[in-house]
Structures are given as C-alpha cells and as structure tokens.
Amino acid sequence: MTVTEFRTLAKQVSNWGRWGDDDQRGTLNLITPDVLKRAGASIRQGKLFSLAIDFNRKGPQHGEGRFNPHVYMTAVSRTWGHGEVTACMSDDVVHMPSQCATQWDSLAHFGYEGKYYNNVPNTVVTPQGASRLGIEQVARAGVASRGVLLDIARLRGVERLAVEDRVMPEDLDAAEARQGVRVEAGDVLLVRTGHITVFTRDGSREAMTGPQPGLHMRCAQWFHARDVAAVAADNLAVEPLPPQPELPLPLHMLCLRDMGLIFGEFFDLEALAADCAADGQYDFFFTAPALPVTGAVGAAINPLAIK
C-alpha cells in the first residue's frame, strides 16, 4: 500500500468527533447496555479461560527498552504479635513496564504526524505521563463485552502462521463462515495466528519479538465497517513485524490514532481456541479490566473468556 492509499484509508476509518470533540474512549463507546446484555447471553457452559501469559522474569522481553517483570519483597514472613499466637505477613513490589506481556494499548500509545486520537496533540504525553487518552480512560468504564475468536491458523490448517503470512479482511470473512459466527457492533475481536507458541512452547524470546505474522492494515476497514470495540491478537503488535519503513506500524496508526480502537497484545489463545474447535462455540463473555493508572499509556491485564 502506498502512502497516498494509506491517507485515503485513514480518512475512511476516522472516528474523530463521532462521540464528541472531547471523547477519550473511542470505540469502547460502542459497548452499550444492549451489547453487554448480549454478551451475558454468551455464557452457556460455565467454562472460563485466562488469556494471559505469566508475568515473570522469564517473560518474552529481551534487549533494550521493555523488560520482564521483577518482584521485590519488602517484607518476608515478618512476625506480628508477641502473644501465644503470632501472625506472619509478606509484602512485595512489582517493577515492570505496563506493556511487557499481555496488555492493552491506550489511545496515547501510538499516533502519527503529531496527533493522537480525536485530534489530540502528542504534547499531552510528557515524562510525567499522558494528560489525555491515558489508560484510566480505558479502565474507568471497564472493558467487558461479547468476545469473538477468529482462528486464522486453524482456518489455514496450520498450528501457526508463517512469519511472512498476513491476515487479510477476506480471511476474517472466511473464518466467520467456517466457524458459524459473526462479529457484531460492540464486540471484542480476538484473532489467533498461533504465533504465541514460539514463546509458550518453543521458549524463544527472539522469535516472539522478531519477524512475525499479523493483520494487514486493510483490516482497519473491516473493523470500522463492523464497529468493533477492541481487537486483540496472540502476537507482539497485532500487525506484522517488521513494519515497512515508509509506514511504521500502519495498523496502529489507523486503529489507535484514527479510529480510537485499542489493541490487546501477547494474548494466549491456545486453550480457548482448542475448546472452541471442540464444541463449536466461538463467542463468549469477555472481560479485561485495566488498573486505572492515571497517565499510563498501557496496562498489564489478565483477560478472561467465559463460555
């Protein structure tokens, strides 16, 4: 795609002003009371799946920039009391980037040409955090909706996509048809490429954060047409890596900046996908609340799918 085509697509999918000039929640506004009631009806079997990878020093980060979590004990089985019965307590501190493992991007995480979502200038982000579009805007009303898994790896008959593979809008349509499900307005879309297994099974940090498959930028049109509330995938950036130099992370630019659509990354969809293939139910109640850390541009989460 050329830069000219990218700019045309950006205008087509823009949600600037759709929910008012002061809006900071973007497509999460699509999660209405009726959507939540529909989401609740997706709980039919009483099955629960965590979609997070573990947060620990053996996580997927390596090299400069983001690093894996460190836990420091500030109290280790400290004794309380001097009577016949004494108590003991422990406390700790967790030191980690907000986006080191399974996480949400806030709308202040990625923009271009000096702007974030809804015409917010990038000067709102300072060394003290984001004064607008921070993760607290995602956390305030929570992220809970009907979730839909589209299993592209299974659609193509492979355990995981090859690093050069790209997920196109027609793949999303084909997965819906094969699985007998349809993504509706206000839904959270989860896309399985199988790439997470290079880390969870093979144990390779380098492969997890290196070249990888993902969703092509044209999927932004599909998300916009369906009024998707949020998108998450089982790779590092939802979209492919490495990006092309003239359009750095174009799907981030189109979705976070132009649409106001948050991304979830490092989702482990393997157990959920296997269960969905076994019972044929690919929709579920999805919830992934973020801590309201004022001014943060991402949030570590433990997303849950309940069938």
C-alpha positions, -999 to +999 in steps of 0.1 A: +000+000+000+013+034-009+013+064+014-014+080-007-036+049-003-029+049+034-041+085+037-073+077+018-079+047+041-072+069+072-100+093+062-124+064+055-120+049+090-116+080+111-139+083+141-127+118+151-157+137+165-180+107+163-186+107+201-178+144+206-147+165+203-137+157+239-141+119+237-112+099+251-127+063+249-130+058+211-147+026+200-152+015+236-183+037+234-198+010+212-202-012+243-237-002+251-261-017+277-277-038+249-242-051+239-235-061+275-268-080+278-260-098+245-225-106+259-240-121+291-261-144+269-229-159+256-222-177+289-238-211+282-215-237+296-197-223+326-162-226+311-135-200+320-102-193+302-075-169+312-058-155+281-027-140+298+009-153+297+027-153+330+043-121+343+078-131+355+115-127+349+113-154+322+089-133+300+092-126+263+112-093+266+149-091+259+174-064+250+168-027+254+135-009+261+108-031+276+120-056+302+104-085+320+087-081+355+108-082+387+092-089+421+110-075+451+099-085+486+096-056+511+086-079+539+094-117+541+073-136+566+076-108+591+063-118+625+034-098+641+024-101+676+040-111+709+013-133+725+006-170+723-005-168+687+017-148+663+010-139+627+033-135+598+030-113+567+048-107+534+046-077+511+062-070+477+068-045+449+064-054+412+087-035+388+077-038+352+067-019+320+029-017+315+033-034+281+058-062+289+033-091+285-004-094+280-017-059+278-039-031+264-025-001+245-041+031+255-050+057+228-020+078+239+004+049+230+006+055+192-001+083+168+014+100+138+021+134+124+020+149+159-016+137+167-032+110+188-069+100+186-095+127+182-070+154+171-052+154+205-017+168+201+012+145+211+024+171+236-002+157+260+024+130+268+052+142+290+078+125+312+050+125+339+026+106+317-004+114+295-027+142+305-053+129+280-061+095+265-043+076+293-052+041+303-075+054+330-100+063+302-100+026+292-103+015+328-129+039+340-159+021+325-141-012+321-136-035+291-163-061+291-183-072+261-191-102+238-159-116+226-155-135+193-124-156+184-115-159+147-090-187+144-070-179+113-043-206+119-070-233+121-087-219+090-055-224+071-049-258+085-017-250+104-005-248+140+007-213+135+011-189+106+045-184+089+063-152+097+056-138+062+019-145+064-006-116+065-042-118+077-065-101+052-101-090+056-112-119+034-096-142+059-117-127+087-148-133+065-138-169+058-132-176+094-166-163+103-182-185+076-163-216+087-170-211+124-206-201+121-202-169+140-204-132+131-187-102+147-213-076+156-212-039+167-195-035+202-178-069+201-142-075+211-124-094+183-097-119+192-075-132+163-054-163+166-023-167+144-007-193+167+025-171+170+024-171+208+035-207+207+070-198+196+074-185+232+050-206+253+060-239+236+094-233+220+107-209+246+122-184+221+121-148+231+138-138+199+112-155+177+084-140+199+096-104+193+112-109+159+096-111+124+061-124+127+026-127+111-002-103+118-032-084+105-028-064+073-036-027+075-066-032+053-083-050+082-089-015+096-117-011+070-133-044+083-130-033+119-146+001+111-174-014+090-183-039+118-180-013+146-156-035+166-150-022+201-114-036+206-090-060+189-065-084+204-041-110+190-016-135+201+015-117+187+035-087+198+018-059+178-014-073+163+000-064+129+030-079+112+066-072+121+089-058+109+069-028+096+077-012+063+099+019+067+076+044+050+046+033+071+057+024+106+030+002+122+003+013+099-025-007+116-016+010+149-018+044+131-051+037+115-067+020+146-054+038+176-050+072+161-077+074+135-104+051+148-098+052+186-097+014+187-075-001+214-052-031+208-045-061+231-012-079+226+005-111+238-028-129+243-025-166+248-055-180+228-044-216+225-066-233+252-096-212+242-091-220+205-089-257+212-121-257+232-139-236+206-129-260+179-141-289+201-176-275+209-182-251+180-189-221+203-167-192+192-184-164+211-182-158+249-184-132+276-151-113+275-137-091+303-102-075+306-103-046+331-072-024+334-059-007+365-068+030+364-032+042+365-035+079+357-015+089+327-002+054+317-002+046+280-007+008+285-019-017+311-010-052+321-041-074+322-055-109+328-082-111+301-109-137+307-132-156+283-163-172+298-183-196+277 
